[in-house]
């Protein structure tokens, strides 16, 4: 994908040079702006051309391009020069005399690209070496301004609870374990009591039924015994009456 984007840049630059026959920065910035915009979009960044910014001296300067987060924070800057200029001299003038931002800025003249970060040169590549140019552009768009890093830390701190020290953690873990054990014990005791109560109720009901059945059977036996006794008495009486007659 990167090689395709850079090849497209080479082709556009070739077409511009063939059509206009000039290498002044006004005519050739279009091709590099398109390339830089493609890299910016991969990181959800926005390239704004010819926007004035506050330089390090407090005065307004106008880079050829400003790379921004959509929230408005500046990520980096791009300054194009033509091949008739001495690139090193132009970098010195822009940074040291005019006070251009030096946190993250690219200087290029279609032949050489120089990346300055935190005031120091970190990469200088031939723009005809697509893989080196790709590395430089990736490093440029990957840069995180201090405002973004600080905002990220604040958001992270707000969303993630602070971790206690190890001794407090162990104490809390023991306390949590003890609480869990006590809860489990209460549940078991409650469950055991509930089971015992249920069993007791069933036993009582069974005993009541059994007692009632026994009593009923006793009554039945008593009635049978009484009937046998009465029958026996009547038999004796009848025998006595017949003997007397």
ABEGO torsion letter per residue (X at the ends): XAAAAAAAAAAAAAAAAAAAGBABAAAAAAAAAAAAAAAAAAAGBBBBBGBBBBBAAGBBBBBABBBBBAAGBBABBBBBBBAABBAAAAAAAAAAAAGBBAABBBBBAGABBBBBBGGBBABBBBAABAAAAAAAAAAAAABBBAAAAAAAAAAAAAABBBBBBAAAAAAAAAAAAAAAAAAAAAAAAAAAAAAAAAAAAAAAAAAAAAAAAAAAAAAAAAAAAAAAAAAAAAAAAAAAAAAAX
